[in-house]
Amino acid sequence: MTSYEMTSINVLNVTVPNPASASSTVPTVSPTNVTGTPTTDATGTAPPTNVKTNVFGAFSNFLNSIVGAGIIGMPYAMRHCGLVMGLFLLIFVGFLTDISVRMMVEMGIDLECMNYEHLAKKIFGQRGYTVITVFMFFIAFGAMIAYCIIIGDVVPAIMGWEETAEVRAGSMIVCSLLVMYPLALLKDMSSLAFTSTASVVADMILVCIVVAKAPIGDAVEAAGGFGAVLGSSIIRPKTLFSGLGAISFAFICHHSSFIVANSLENPTKERWAKVTHMSVGAACVMCVFLGVFGYLGFLDETVGDVLNNFDDSNIMTAARVMLGLTMFFTYPMESFVARHCVVALVYGEDAGEDACTLVVELPFCKQAGTCSARSARQRLQTRSLSFDNLPPQDLTLRS
């Protein structure tokens, strides 16, 4: 047997005989489960599977995707909406978020389509698929830009550097390369469960610091008492929608819901409902506390980043550190979504879910290359094989 009589291609755990060989056999493909993960190979050995997370890990990831840069603007939203209307809108938006996110994933479970853009295609066709994918990308990419901007504000203040354009740009570049970029390269969102938990803890500490240090007594007394404050901030129609936009931004999480749901072990409706209730409920509580106490501490002088209303001190430096950690650990969540959308738009539906590239080893060429699932299928067909009936999820995908 010559070196070219048997050629192995590392796709699908398939051994592909050379068509010229007299001993050609039918390729064997490892069976897959409903998620597209290979169960056993031809020898009966189970290959490594994608890591899944439990309910608490999914809760941490989903809460981290909700409570991002938006939470720091809650006091500013209260100023624009009015305290009473702001509270009502915050709780109402949280309620709608809980219902809509559960409805989406439950529909995906019923239709066996655990993918946001594919679900849109089932309902609206190819145009719906493209529009949803593009919008998902811009939402995630916009959030990533916002996180970088906050990093550029926070890091120089923590380090005591002069806040110039060069310093801000340098801070964003260094932090992106050393912290956020490596985290964004992780294969599965379930791998971020630990960093998401750390981000949630940092958010809680940040809220506690604002609640404890906000000068509520002095501000309310100077405004004529709590009754006068409440009477003047029931609702502010002229700036209502500005505040509503800030509140809505804080609860944007639909674009990452399916990715988090797919990282959950046994993603049933009941388990996903538990994750959703816990995540949205915790986000509402933190937003209410930070929004109310932050606004009452500074009233009409409240700025977009409430931390800038406080005087410089060690405790406020600690608060900025917590905000920076939150941005570090929330950035990869949006990066996962943006990466997913780019793959879907560039490589098409055959690229698979949560995949960046398909690595195809071609020993007969003595080189390795990357291509889409469709391109890999075409390459295999040049070896006189037919994969027309092979489902896309059987392809071994690697980010």
C-alpha positions in Angstrom: 0.0 0.0 0.0 1.4 3.3 -1.0 1.2 6.5 1.1 -1.6 7.8 -1.1 -3.9 4.7 -1.0 -5.5 5.8 2.3 -6.1 9.4 3.0 -7.6 10.7 6.3 -9.5 13.9 6.5 -10.2 15.2 10.0 -13.8 16.1 9.5 -16.8 14.3 11.2 -14.4 11.7 12.5 -14.5 10.3 9.0 -11.9 8.0 7.4 -12.0 8.6 3.6 -10.5 6.0 1.4 -8.7 7.0 -1.8 -11.0 6.3 -4.7 -8.2 4.6 -6.5 -7.7 2.0 -3.8 -9.3 -1.4 -4.4 -10.2 -1.6 -0.7 -12.5 1.4 -0.7 -15.2 1.3 1.9 -18.1 3.5 2.9 -17.1 6.4 5.2 -18.2 6.0 8.8 -19.7 9.0 10.5 -20.1 9.2 14.3 -23.7 9.5 15.4 -24.8 12.8 16.9 -27.3 13.7 19.5 -30.0 16.4 19.1 -27.5 19.2 19.8 -25.2 18.0 17.0 -22.5 16.8 19.5 -20.9 13.4 18.4 -21.8 10.7 20.9 -19.4 7.9 19.9 -16.9 7.3 17.2 -16.4 4.1 15.1 -14.5 2.5 18.0 -17.3 3.2 20.5 -15.2 5.8 22.3 -17.1 9.0 23.2 -15.2 12.1 21.9 -15.0 15.2 24.1 -18.2 17.2 24.2 -18.9 20.9 24.5 -18.9 22.0 28.1 -22.3 22.8 29.5 -23.2 24.8 32.6 -25.7 24.4 35.4 -28.6 26.7 36.2 -26.4 29.0 38.4 -23.8 29.3 35.7 -26.4 30.2 33.1 -27.9 32.6 35.6 -24.5 34.3 36.0 -23.9 34.5 32.3 -27.4 35.9 31.5 -27.4 38.4 34.4 -24.0 39.5 33.2 -25.4 40.1 29.7 -28.2 42.2 31.2 -26.4 44.2 33.8 -23.7 45.8 31.7 -23.0 49.4 31.0 -26.6 50.3 31.4 -26.8 50.0 35.1 -24.6 52.9 35.8 -27.0 55.2 33.9 -30.1 54.3 36.0 -29.9 57.4 38.2 -29.7 59.6 35.1 -32.8 57.7 33.7 -34.7 58.5 36.9 -33.9 62.1 36.5 -35.3 62.2 33.0 -38.4 60.1 33.7 -39.2 61.3 37.1 -38.7 59.1 40.2 -42.2 57.6 40.2 -42.5 57.1 36.5 -38.9 55.9 36.3 -39.6 53.2 38.9 -42.7 52.1 37.1 -41.0 51.9 33.7 -38.0 50.1 35.1 -40.2 47.3 36.7 -42.4 47.2 33.6 -39.5 46.9 31.2 -38.1 44.1 33.4 -41.5 42.3 33.3 -41.7 42.5 29.5 -38.1 41.3 29.2 -38.8 38.3 31.3 -41.9 37.4 29.3 -40.4 38.0 25.8 -37.1 36.1 26.5 -39.0 33.1 27.9 -41.4 33.2 25.0 -38.6 33.2 22.4 -36.7 30.3 23.9 -39.8 28.2 24.6 -40.9 28.7 21.0 -37.4 27.6 19.9 -37.8 24.4 22.1 -41.2 23.7 20.6 -40.0 24.1 17.0 -36.6 22.4 17.7 -34.9 25.6 16.5 -32.6 26.9 19.3 -31.2 29.7 17.3 -32.5 33.3 17.1 -31.9 34.0 13.5 -33.1 30.6 12.3 -36.3 31.1 14.3 -36.7 34.4 12.5 -36.3 32.6 9.2 -39.0 30.1 10.0 -41.4 33.0 10.6 -40.2 35.7 8.2 -38.1 33.8 5.6 -34.6 34.6 4.4 -35.1 38.3 4.7 -36.0 37.9 8.4 -32.9 35.8 8.9 -30.6 38.4 7.4 -32.3 41.4 9.1 -32.3 39.8 12.6 -28.6 38.7 12.2 -27.5 42.2 11.2 -29.4 43.8 14.0 -28.0 41.3 16.5 -24.5 42.2 15.3 -25.0 46.0 15.6 -26.5 45.6 19.1 -23.6 43.5 20.3 -21.0 45.6 18.6 -22.4 48.8 19.9 -22.3 47.4 23.4 -18.7 46.4 22.9 -17.9 50.0 21.9 -19.7 51.3 24.9 -17.7 49.1 27.2 -14.4 50.2 25.7 -15.4 53.8 26.2 -16.2 53.2 29.8 -12.8 51.4 30.2 -11.2 54.5 28.7 -12.9 56.7 31.4 -12.4 54.4 34.4 -8.8 53.2 34.0 -7.1 56.6 34.0 -9.2 57.7 36.9 -8.2 54.6 38.9 -4.5 55.0 38.1 -4.5 58.8 38.7 -3.4 59.6 35.1 -4.1 62.8 33.3 -7.2 62.2 31.2 -6.0 63.0 27.7 -7.1 61.5 24.4 -3.8 59.6 24.1 -4.1 58.1 27.7 -7.8 57.1 27.1 -6.9 55.4 23.7 -3.9 53.7 25.3 -5.9 52.4 28.2 -8.6 51.0 25.8 -6.0 49.3 23.6 -3.9 47.8 26.4 -7.0 46.5 28.4 -8.5 45.1 25.2 -5.4 43.2 24.2 -4.5 41.9 27.7 -7.9 41.2 29.3 -10.9 41.4 27.0 -9.5 39.8 23.9 -8.2 36.6 25.5 -11.6 36.1 27.2 -13.4 36.7 23.9 -11.4 33.8 22.4 -12.9 31.2 24.6 -14.8 28.5 22.7 -18.0 28.2 24.8 -20.0 30.7 26.7 -20.2 28.2 29.5 -16.5 28.8 30.0 -17.4 32.4 31.1 -19.5 31.2 34.1 -16.7 32.1 36.6 -16.0 35.5 35.1 -19.7 36.2 34.9 -20.1 35.4 38.6 -17.2 37.7 39.4 -18.8 40.4 37.3 -22.1 40.0 39.2 -20.3 40.2 42.5 -18.6 43.4 41.3 -21.9 44.9 40.3 -23.4 44.1 43.7 -20.4 45.8 45.5 -20.8 48.8 43.2 -24.5 49.1 44.0 -23.8 48.8 47.8 -21.1 51.6 47.6 -23.5 54.0 45.7 -26.3 53.2 48.2 -24.0 53.7 51.2 -22.2 56.9 50.0 -25.0 58.8 48.2 -25.6 62.1 50.1 -29.4 61.6 50.2 -30.0 63.5 53.4 -28.3 66.7 52.3 -29.7 66.7 48.8 -33.3 66.0 49.9 -33.1 68.6 52.7 -31.8 71.2 50.4 -34.7 70.5 48.0 -37.3 71.1 50.7 -37.8 67.6 52.0 -38.8 64.3 50.5 -42.4 65.4 49.8 -41.2 68.3 47.6 -38.8 66.0 45.8 -41.5 63.4 45.2 -44.0 66.1 44.0 -41.5 67.5 41.5 -40.4 64.2 40.0 -43.6 62.1 39.5 -43.3 62.3 35.8 -41.4 64.5 33.4 -43.0 64.3 29.9 -40.5 66.4 28.0 -37.6 64.0 28.8 -39.5 60.9 29.4 -38.4 59.0 26.3 -34.7 59.8 26.9 -35.0 58.0 30.3 -37.0 55.2 28.8 -34.2 54.6 26.2 -31.6 54.3 29.0 -33.8 51.9 30.9 -34.5 49.8 27.8 -30.8 49.7 26.9 -30.1 48.3 30.4 -32.4 45.3 29.7 -31.2 44.4 26.2 -30.4 40.7 26.4 -32.6 39.0 23.7 -29.7 38.7 21.3 -27.8 36.5 23.7 -30.7 34.5 25.1 -30.3 31.5 22.8 -26.6 31.3 23.2 -27.0 31.2 27.0 -29.8 28.7 26.7 -27.7 26.4 24.5 -24.9 26.5 27.1 -27.4 25.2 29.8 -27.4 21.6 30.7 -30.8 20.0 29.8 -32.4 23.3 28.5 -36.0 22.5 29.2 -38.7 25.2 29.5 -38.8 24.9 33.3 -35.0 25.3 33.7 -34.9 28.2 31.3 -37.8 29.9 33.1 -35.8 29.5 36.4 -32.7 31.1 34.8 -34.8 34.0 33.3 -36.7 34.8 36.5 -33.5 34.8 38.6 -31.5 36.9 36.1 -34.2 39.5 35.2 -35.3 39.7 38.8 -31.8 40.3 40.2 -31.1 42.9 37.4 -34.3 44.7 38.4 -33.4 44.8 42.1 -29.9 46.1 41.4 -31.2 48.7 38.9 -33.9 49.9 41.3 -31.5 50.4 44.2 -28.8 52.1 42.1 -31.3 54.2 40.3 -33.3 55.4 43.3 -30.4 56.0 45.7 -28.2 57.5 43.0 -30.9 59.9 41.9 -31.9 61.0 45.4 -28.3 61.7 46.2 -27.9 64.3 43.5 -31.4 65.0 42.1 -31.2 67.3 39.0 -27.4 67.4 39.1 -27.2 63.6 38.3 -25.0 62.9 35.3 -24.9 60.0 33.0 -22.1 58.2 34.9 -23.3 58.6 38.5 -19.8 57.9 39.8 -18.6 61.2 38.4 -21.0 62.9 40.8 -19.0 61.7 43.8 -15.9 63.3 45.2 -12.6 61.4 44.7 -11.9 59.0 47.6 -10.6 55.5 48.2 -14.1 54.1 48.4 -15.1 55.7 45.1 -11.9 54.4 43.5 -13.0 50.9 44.7 -16.3 51.6 43.0 -14.6 52.4 39.7 -12.5 49.3 40.0 -15.8 47.3 40.3 -17.2 49.1 37.3 -14.0 48.3 35.3 -14.2 44.6 36.3 -17.8 44.5 35.1 -16.8 45.9 31.8 -13.9 43.5 31.4 -16.1 40.5 32.1 -19.2 41.6 30.2 -17.4 42.5 27.0 -16.8 38.8 26.1 -20.5 38.1 26.4 -21.3 40.6 23.6 -18.2 39.4 21.6 -19.7 35.9 21.5 -22.9 37.3 20.0 -21.0 39.5 17.5 -18.8 36.6 16.5 -21.8 34.3 16.1 -23.5 36.8 13.8 -20.4 37.4 11.6 -20.1 33.6 11.1 -23.7 33.3 10.2 -23.5 36.2 7.7 -20.2 35.2 6.1 -20.3 31.5 6.1 -24.1 31.0 5.9 -26.3 28.7 7.9 -24.1 25.6 7.3 -21.4 27.1 9.5 -23.3 25.9 12.5 -24.1 27.4 15.8 -21.4 29.2 17.9 -18.7 28.3 15.4 -16.1 30.6 14.0 -14.2 28.4 11.6 -14.2 24.8 10.4 -10.6 23.5 10.5 -10.1 20.9 7.9 -6.9 18.8 8.0 -5.7 17.7 4.6 -2.7 15.4 5.0 -2.5 14.6 1.3 -1.8 18.3 0.8 0.5 18.5 3.8 -1.2 21.6 5.0 -4.2 22.8 7.1 -6.7 25.3 6.0 -9.9 26.9 7.2 -13.1 27.0 5.3 -16.9 27.1 5.7 -18.9 24.0 6.1 -20.2 24.4 2.5 -16.7 24.7 1.2 -15.6 21.7 3.2 -18.4 19.7 1.7 -17.3 20.7 -1.8 -13.7 19.7 -1.1 -14.9 16.3 0.1 -17.0 15.8 -3.0 -13.8 16.2 -5.1 -12.7 12.9 -3.5 -15.7 11.2 -5.1 -17.8 11.3 -2.0 -21.4 12.4 -1.6 -22.4 14.3 1.6 -25.7 15.7 0.3 -27.7 14.0 3.1 -25.3 14.9 5.8 -26.8 17.3 8.4 -24.7 20.5 9.0 -24.5 19.8 12.7 -22.5 16.6 12.1 -19.5 18.7 11.0 -16.8 19.0 13.7 -16.7 22.8 14.3 -14.2 24.6 16.3 -14.0 28.3 17.3 
